[in-house]
Amino acid sequence: MAQTSTSILSDKNHKADKSGTIISFTKIGTEYKISSSDTATVSFGTYSQYDLITVTGSSNNNGTYTVKSVSSENDYIIVEEEVTTETAGSSITLDNTGFVSAKSQGDGYYSQPDGVHTVSYKVNATLTGSIKMQGTLATTPTEDDWFDIAGTTFTTDQSTTISSANFTGNFVWVRAKATGVTAGTITEILLNK
């Protein structure tokens, strides 16, 4: 199979914190929701699928969550990770601390024997944080199925704006994960396989 280059993430910016006493958490079956009862105060409209948000100030839900979807009214987000039902009232802060890309087929998806991949990270000079690749052997992965791929971490230093890494493995799916992001933009992440 010929090498292909795929853009797996582009134009992801850090988003401002959201905080207030109007944020609640609901677990209904396998749907995990973070809601705002007043979108004039806290609107989730700036969030998008695959954003990572860190919750603080909660009694039961402090941690990092992956946005699965945003309601059309911007009054709630559905997250991948399980939440505990909690009513509004505490002063809760949601901080956009990173992003994950959509999953992309790895060499294992195509049963290719070499497993060779190359990733290129392009960021602007103000990006803070680190980016790494993750892989999975699951055909239908959940958040728990992803693991970090050694040797693929790029920690920004605000002077290097392009970095690349090679990695080998028969991963069914791969994705990029940016963490510790407090400012700046990921311009593009390219994957060759």
N, C-alpha and C positions, 0 to 999 in steps of 0.2 A: 504494500500500500504506500502511496506517495505521502510525503510529509505535508501536513496542513498546518496553517497558522490560524488560530482562532482568538478573537478578542473575548476574554471571559469576564472582564470588568472594565468599565470606563466612566469617567466623570463622576466620581463619588466624593462628596464634600462632607466635612464635619458639620453637624447641625447643632444649633443652640440648645442648651438645657431646657427642659420643661419641668416646672415644679408647682406644687400647690396642694391644698387639702381636699381637692375634689377628685382625686385619682383613686380608683377602686380596682380590684382584681376579682375575676370570676372564673371558676372552673365548672364547665358543664360537659360531662363525659370526657372526651378527648379534645375539646375546644378550650383554649386558654386565652382569656381576654383581659386586656388592661384598658380601662375606660376613663373618660373625663365627663363629668356631669355638666360642664360649662365650657364649650369650645371657644368662647370669647376670652377666657382665661388660659386654658390649656387645650390647644388643638393639635391633633396628631397629623395634620396635613403635610408637614414637611418630611415625615418619615416615608420610607418606601421599603418594599420587600427586600430582605437580606440585610437590612441595617441591624447592627448590634447595639442594644441599649442596656445600660447598667442602671439598676434601680437601687436607690438608697433612701433611708428614712422609713421604710416599711417594717411592720412588725413581723411579717412572715415571708416576704417576697424579695428581700435584698439579693441581688445577683444579676447575671448578664443573660439577656434574652435575645433571640433572633426573630425579627419581624417577619411574619408569614404573609400578612395582608393588612391593609388599612381600609376602614369603612369609608364609603363615599361621602358620609357626613363629617368625617374626620373626628368622630367622637370616641372611637376605640380602635385598638389594634389587636390582631390575633397573633400570638407568638408560638414558636415551635416548642419551647420548653414548658413544663408543667408549672402552673401557679397555684397558690392556695387562696381560696376565696377570702377576701378581706374588704371590708367596707371603707368608704372614704372617711377622712377625718385627720389622719396623720399628715404631716408635711412631707410629701414624697417628691423626690427628684429623679427624673429620667435623663440620663446623659448618653448621647450618641458616642460610643467609644470605639466603633469600628464597623466593619462590613464583612460579609462573605459574598462570594460570587455564586452564580448559578452553577450547578454541577455540569461538568464537561466530560465527555467520554474519554477514558484513558485507554492505553494499549490493551489492557485486559478485556475491555468491552469488545474489541475486535479480535480477540484471541491472538494478538501479535506476540511473537516470542521474544523480541528484544526489550520491550518495556522502556525504551528511551524517550524521555520528555525534556523539553527545554522551556523555561518560563522567563519572561522579560517583564520587569516592573518599571513603570514610568510614573513619576510623581512630580508635583511642583516643589519648589524650594522651601515652602512653608509647612510641608507635611511633617507631623510628628507621629511617632508610633512605629510599629513593625508589621511586615507582611510576610506570610509564609504559605506554603502549599499544604493541602491536606488531601488524603486519599481514602478510599474505602474499597472493600472487596464485595460489599453488598450490592445486589442489583437494584433494590429499592431502599436506599439508605434513610435512616432517621438521624437526628443529631448525634445520638450515641454511637453511631457506626463510623464516624469520621475520626482519623488520627493524623497527627502532624507528620510530615515527610522531612526526615533529617536532611540538613544541608541546603534548605530552601529559604531560610529566614533572611530578610532584608530589613535591617533596623535603620531608619532614616537618621541622617545627621545634618540635614538642611543644607548640605553642599553637594551631595551626590543625588542626581535626579533620575538616573537609569541604572538598573542592576539586573543581572541575569543569573540563572542557576540551572544546572543539569541535574536530573534525577532519574533513577531507574527503578521500575517496579511494574508488575502487571496489574495495576489498579483498574478496577472497573470504572470508577468515576474519580475525578479530581476536582478540586476547587481551590480558590485563593481565600485566605482569611487575614484581614487587617485588624490589629488590636492596639489598644493604647492610643488611639487617634484622638488628639485634642485640637488640632487645627490642620488646615491644608486640604489638598485634593490629590486623589489617585487619578492620574490622567488616563492610564490604560494598563491593563495586564494582558499580555499575549502569551499563548500557549502553543508550542509546536509539539507534535507527537508523531 
